[in-house]
Amino acid sequence: MAKPHRWTRAQLARLGKVYDRVLAAEIGVGADTVREERNRRGIKPLRVTAAKHREVDRLVGKLPDVEIAERLKVSAALVYR
């Protein structure tokens, strides 16, 4: 049986603010582990609206991807797509 992940405050703060698979890759666990913890805490998954996608598309090529992600409060993975 795998050892349970010990969540840090910083990791918990990101639940629902980035995609589960992105957080999972960053902290070295499976996306299922992240989803289960997010659900256990009653946190809804990140849902990016069509309007947010349009904002990203409007800025791509005008600003660095990381800056776009920070400015729009979306994951860098969304900008890199």
N, C-alpha and C positions, 0 to 999 in steps of 0.2 A: 504494500500500500504506500502510495506517495505521501511524503511529508506535507502537511497543509501549509499554504503560503501565509507568512506573517505580513499583514498589511501595514504599511507605514501611513502616517497621516497624509503625506503628500500624494501617495497612490490613491487613498480613499477620496481625497479631494478631487481627483480627476475622473472618478466614476461618473458616467453620464455626460461628461464634458468632452470626451474624445471617444472615438469608436472603440468598442471592446477589443477588437483584434489589434488595434494600434497600441493600446495600453498593455495588452498581453505580451506583444512583441517587445515592448520597452522594458518590461519587468521580468520577462523570462518564464511566463506561465502560459497555459492554453487559454484561448478565448472563452471556453466554457467556464473556467475558474473565475474570470472577470465577470462574466454574465451572471453566474450564480451569486457572487458577492454583491453585485449591483442590485439584483432582484431581492436578495435577502434584506438589504437595507431600504428597499422600496424606492430605489432611484430609477427613473425612466431612462431608456437608452437615448443616445444622441440621435436626433432627427434633424437633418439639414433641409431647409425649405428650398423650394425652387427659386425664391427671391435671393436667398443667400448664394446659391449657385450662380445666379446672374451677376451678383456683386463680385464674386471671385473672378468670373470670366471677364468682367469689365476691367479688373486691375492686373490680370496676368499680362506680363510683358512690360508693365509700367513700373512695377515695384518688385523687389525680391520676394520670392515665394514665402519665405519665413515671415517677412514683414506683413504680407497679406494675411497670413494665418493669424498672426498676433492681433492685427487691427480688427479683423472680422470675428475674432474669437472662434475660429474653426481649427480643426486639426491640419497639420501640414500635409497629411496624406490627401485631404480633399483638394488642396491647392495643386499638389503634384500630379493629380490624376490626368 
